[in-house]
Structures are given as structure tokens and as C-alpha cells.
Amino acid sequence: MSPVYEELLESLRTLEPSRLALGAFFTIAAGSAAYLVVSRLVLHPLAHIPGPKLAALTDWYVTYYDLWKNGRMVDQLSLLHEQYGPVVRIGPNKLDFCDLKAYDQIYRDVRFPKEDWFYDAFLQKRWSLFGCTDITDAKRRANIIRPLFSRKKVLHLEHVIQEVVDIFILTLAEKSKARAVTNIYRGFSSITMEVMTTYCFATKFHIPEYPHFGHPAMLGFQESNYTMCLMRHFPLLRHIIFRMPEWLTPPGALGRKVFVQALNQQASEILADPSLLNKSDHETVYHYLLNPDLNGEEIPQPGLREHAVSMVAAGTETVGNTCTMATFHILNDKRIKDKLAAELEEAWPDVESHMPLEKLEKLPYLTAVIQEALRLSHGVVTPLPRIVTAPTQIGGVLVPENTVVGMSHTFVHLNTDIFPNPTKFDPQRWLEKDSADLLNHVVPFSKGQRSCVGVNLAWAELYLILGNLFRKVNMELFDTSERDLKYRALLTPRYHGDVRVKIDKVRGTQNLRDII
């Protein structure tokens, strides 16, 4: 054996084990990294789809824009589609689309389930309709509660919505006495949350009457968007955040927690004594969920809580945002404001009486305003992911099985081919010839079998809230501009600022004084 070889063997014998281990670690790490790069950038079935290389390598790309950039992922998606085209790879196994046909292909396909990773973060997967990812279970659960939100039922319970609106109008009347500056964005969320609790559970929380529209439960739900986003990207936090002691819980989260406890208490009492349902002012969601003829399984208390929280969350922010969008643009454009006021005054001469929902629905300009507000408030802005269960053509691309696909509502609502000058709030576009076709491209309630079951209730709220507000209340914007309506995409839009108004005069309250 040569002296050189013997010397090499001796040096290896005397080498410290820790250094050998460290060298082996770096060798394995380098090999793993090389394998990851090759497998995802070269060998992966999506390797031919354009997009940032970093996004193809790791899901942390989306995490960066969702969390570190604080809800900027939808903005980034717009830039990516401008650069790469109508289909972009935004994760190792994720594609994003901006093509109109792709939207229908994704959300109308009955084979595509929701993605577990995304919906698990809401902690409502086991029982609630929103969190359910199994297609068969979701359809069955929707059919159980759908009758509560039918048009017939909404018209029957119109008085429940109207009473909440009346309380809101009276609250604004009190504010008008001092011409106080009012956060109307919070006001709308207060109405919609109270509507959900009274309509779905026959329970009043008096949210619109809370000082400065700052009810802790409502604020808690508004502040939870970022928390849910955080738990989506860091699943371990799901077992920590909502189990923290009260003295460590932020005020917003505590307000939400107390509200959920109240709903939980109601569910417990009904389960203990089902005869309480007979004492309710009207049918509630529990009449359907606990009906053995409708529901083939017994729902425990946690299941009822999941349903309750899901309904309140879904029904509060989306309708409130639409009212906010409409109100800002009405007050910001005198022509829109005057035209709407003239239509309402002509159709509703006696302001002291109630205007029925079915009559408000027949007002063309009010309808156009609502449609335009729905378009620009978007509903949910974060792309809702679906899993492709068989090779499928989507947006002109053959998408492999098990690929996660999604598309933001914003790419439908801001499509220049369908809506010229799409960022302009223009109710007139809904009054032109053939404008009825535009409704196929307004998707705040999504499409297909997983679309919102509460759509009839949402439309009723929009007509009754905006109709009453602009027939009875004189107000003007205060220190608010379009910059305040720029948003972060945290599932729903989270606006940078508040829409604030000064209330000048409120009419039509003489017959409402006995409500509060």
C-alpha cells in the first residue's frame, strides 16, 4: 500500500465523528435540494406551465404574499397573469386562472371537491356547510338548510330583516342630532350580523345599537380574517390560538369567543330541551338541522356551533362590504345620488310607511346600483381552491389529476371584455340593452353546487338596507376617498380605511319609536 493511501486512511480514522456527521448532513441536504429542484422544475406534470420558479418550488411563495405582504396575493396574481398569461403555476401543485371560461370549468364541475388544506384552517370542516370538503356530504347538508333561505321563506320573514333595518335607521337618527361622524362600514356589518342572528337563530344581540357600531363580537369576526390566514399557512397554530387563556387573548378574539359561547349555549339548551324550538318567534336553522326527517344523522353540540359560526361569518362581511361599496359611490357621485333619490321618492311617497321588498325589487336604478356594488365588492376575493379529480381541460390547458386549481372573483368582475372601464362604478351599464347577460358574470356568491345557499337572504338585505337608507337618510362623506376602499385579500376584502359619513337628517322615524 502506498504511503499516500495509508496517510489518507489514517486521517479518516482520526477524523472526529461530529465532522463526519456534519459532512454527511450537508451531502444529503444538497442531494435533497437538487432532487427537489429537478423533480418540481423538470419532471413534474406542471413543469410546462409558466410561472415564477420559486412558486413552482415551494408553497412558501403564496405564504409570503398572504402574510408577510399582508394580503397582497391577489394583487400579485394580477401581475403574474400579465406576465405569464391566463394560467400560472403558483405552487408545486397549484394553478391559478384568469380566463372567464376557466371560472365555470372550475366551479361548476361537480367532480371537484374543496381542498382540505385551505378549508381546515376555519376549524369548521366536520359539520358546517362552508368547511365541508366532501362533495356528497356538502350537497346533503345544503339541501337540509336550503328551505330556510328559499325566496318564499325570505318573503315570509321579511319583517325580521326590516326590524333590524328600522333599528339601524333610528340609531342614525340619534347620530344626526349632533351631526356626528359615523363609521358606516361598521354600521353595515352591525346590521348584517344582527340579521343573521335574528333570522337564523331568532336571537337578538342588539349589535346595531352598540356605541359607535363597535360591538365586540362584530369586531372580533372582522379581525379574525388574518388569524384564519395565519392558521392556514401554519396549521400548528390551529391547536393554540383558540385555546389561549382569556388574559392572553386579544380583545377582538375575545369578543368573538364570547359571542360563539353564547351561540353554543343556545345550542346546548335546545339539545337538552327540544321543545324550546316551539317557543321560537319563527323557524330557525335548528328546526332543520335537528329534524330527523331531514337530517340522517344526529348533530352534536359542536356541530351546531360550527353551523352557527359559519353562517354568521359568511352572512356578515360580504353583504356589509357590498353596502359599503354602494354607499361610498352613491355619495361620491352626485348624479348617481340624485337619480337614486328621485326613483325612491317617486316610488315611495309616504316615507313613514314601509316599502315592501317585492316593490323595491322592481326599481330599476336601485337594482342597477346593487348589481354594480356586488360586482366591485366581489364577495370573496381569495381564490377558493378545488382539486381536479381526473385529467380535465381548463382554460385551454390539460390539467393533471390531483392538481389544485382556483380563480379569484376579481378576474371575472374586472374583465374588460365584459365590463368596459371595469373599475368605474357605473350603474348605467346595467340599464343598457342586453345588460341581463351581464348577470352571468357577477359571481360574489360563486357558481355551481357549492354556491352560497343564502343568496336570497343577501339580496333581500341589500334592497331593504340601501332602499331604506337612501330614502330616509341625508348624509355626506367625511374624510373618505377611493384610497380607503383599496383592500387586502384575506378571504374577503379588508379595506385599508373606513367609509365615514356625517348624518344630516333622518326622515320616516315617527312610527319606529316603539321598536327600541
PyMOL commands that set and color helices and strands:
alter all, ss='L'
color gray80, all
select helices_A, chain A and resi 3-14+17-41+53-57+60-68+73-84+100-107+116-122+135-149+151-156+158-176+184-201+207-209+211-213+216-233+235-239+241-243+246-248+251-272+274-279+285-289+301-332+334-347+357-360+364-377+410-413+427-430+435-441+448-450+455-472+482-485
alter helices_A, ss='H'
color red, helices_A
select strands_A, chain A and resi 87-91+94-97+181-183+386-387+392-394+397-399+404-406+473-477+487-489+493-495+500-506
alter strands_A, ss='S'
color yellow, strands_A
deselect
rebuild
show_as cartoon
